[in-house]
Amino acid sequence: MSVRQPPVIQAPLIDRLTVRHQFLHVAQGRKASGRFVLLQANHPADVSGQSRSRIRFGLTASKKVGNAVTRNRARRRLRAAMLSLLPLHGRPGMDYVAVARTASVTADWTALLDELTALFLRLSSKSAHPTEPSPNAQA
């Protein structure tokens, strides 16, 4: 008598955005803003079979966030948060950029995770239901 093994759920592969043009391409996509983070998402410009199964992310913290020590702390916190949330809320075949805000350095860890989760959900609902053009948009 053999015991049936439960199916193995494989987490998507997570890569990093490393080149400036990748960050600029993601900045042209969808955005969701919070108190601690601005989260941007876009489909990758290079649509290969490999990029459709991966989630890529990048981090940025401008000099407005603070000095080098403060910016590095903000990026470390965002990196840890993104690595914990991307397997749960990230969509394979998408690129994400998290832009640190000044408050992200001193934010409570659970508040930062809650906000990033809400931003991921907001972005996924935007992509599931494309927004209609605004009434002010010129045709």
C-alpha positions in Angstrom: 0.0 0.0 0.0 1.5 3.3 -1.1 0.9 6.6 0.5 0.0 9.3 -1.8 2.2 12.4 -1.5 0.6 15.8 -1.4 1.4 18.0 -4.4 4.4 20.3 -3.9 3.6 23.9 -4.4 6.6 25.6 -5.8 7.2 29.3 -5.0 7.9 31.5 -8.0 11.5 32.5 -8.7 12.4 35.9 -7.5 15.0 38.0 -9.2 16.3 41.6 -8.8 16.1 44.5 -11.2 19.6 45.8 -11.6 19.8 48.2 -14.6 18.4 51.7 -14.8 16.3 51.1 -17.9 14.4 48.3 -16.0 13.5 50.7 -13.2 12.4 53.3 -15.8 10.2 50.8 -17.5 8.5 49.8 -14.3 7.9 53.5 -13.5 5.7 53.7 -16.6 3.4 51.1 -15.2 0.8 51.0 -12.4 1.5 52.7 -9.1 0.1 52.4 -5.6 1.1 54.9 -2.9 1.2 54.6 0.9 2.6 56.5 3.8 5.8 54.4 3.9 6.3 53.1 0.3 5.4 53.8 -3.3 4.9 50.5 -5.1 5.2 50.4 -8.9 4.4 47.4 -11.1 4.7 46.7 -14.8 5.1 43.7 -17.2 8.7 43.3 -18.1 9.9 44.8 -21.4 11.8 41.7 -22.3 9.0 39.1 -22.7 10.9 35.8 -22.8 9.7 32.5 -21.5 12.0 32.9 -18.5 10.7 36.3 -17.5 7.0 35.1 -17.6 7.6 32.7 -14.7 9.7 35.0 -12.5 8.9 37.9 -10.2 11.5 40.6 -10.3 11.8 43.5 -7.9 14.0 46.5 -7.3 14.4 49.0 -4.4 15.2 52.7 -4.4 15.6 55.3 -1.8 16.4 58.9 -2.8 18.5 61.4 -0.9 15.2 62.8 0.4 15.0 59.8 2.7 18.1 60.8 4.5 21.9 60.2 4.6 23.5 57.0 3.3 23.0 55.1 6.6 19.3 56.0 6.7 18.8 55.1 3.0 20.6 51.7 3.5 18.4 51.0 6.5 15.3 51.8 4.4 16.4 49.5 1.6 17.2 46.7 4.0 13.8 46.9 5.6 12.1 47.0 2.2 14.2 44.1 0.9 13.2 41.9 3.8 9.5 42.9 3.5 9.4 42.3 -0.3 11.1 38.9 0.0 8.5 37.9 2.6 5.5 39.2 0.7 6.4 38.6 -3.0 5.8 34.8 -2.9 2.3 35.5 -1.4 1.2 38.6 -3.3 3.5 39.0 -6.3 2.3 37.9 -9.7 4.8 35.8 -11.9 5.7 37.7 -14.9 5.6 41.1 -13.2 8.3 43.6 -12.2 7.9 45.6 -9.0 9.8 48.6 -7.6 9.5 49.7 -4.0 10.4 53.4 -3.5 11.2 54.1 0.1 9.7 57.2 1.8 11.2 58.9 4.9 8.7 57.3 7.2 9.7 53.8 6.1 12.8 53.9 8.2 11.0 54.4 11.5 7.8 52.6 10.7 6.6 49.7 12.8 7.5 46.4 11.1 3.9 45.1 11.1 2.6 48.5 9.8 5.1 48.3 7.0 4.1 44.8 6.1 0.4 45.6 6.3 0.9 48.6 4.0 2.9 46.7 1.4 0.2 43.9 1.5 -2.5 46.5 0.9 -0.5 48.1 -2.0 0.0 44.6 -3.6 -3.7 44.0 -3.4 -4.5 47.4 -4.8 -2.2 46.8 -7.7 -3.6 43.4 -8.4 -7.1 44.7 -8.4 -6.1 47.4 -10.8 -4.6 44.9 -13.2 -7.6 42.6 -12.9 -10.0 45.4 -13.6 -8.4 48.0 -15.9 -9.5 51.5 -14.9 -11.5 53.5 -17.4 -9.9 56.7 -18.8 -10.5 59.7 -16.6 -13.1 62.2 -17.8 -10.4 64.8 -18.0 -8.4 62.7 -20.5 -8.3 64.0 -24.0 -9.5 61.7 -26.7 
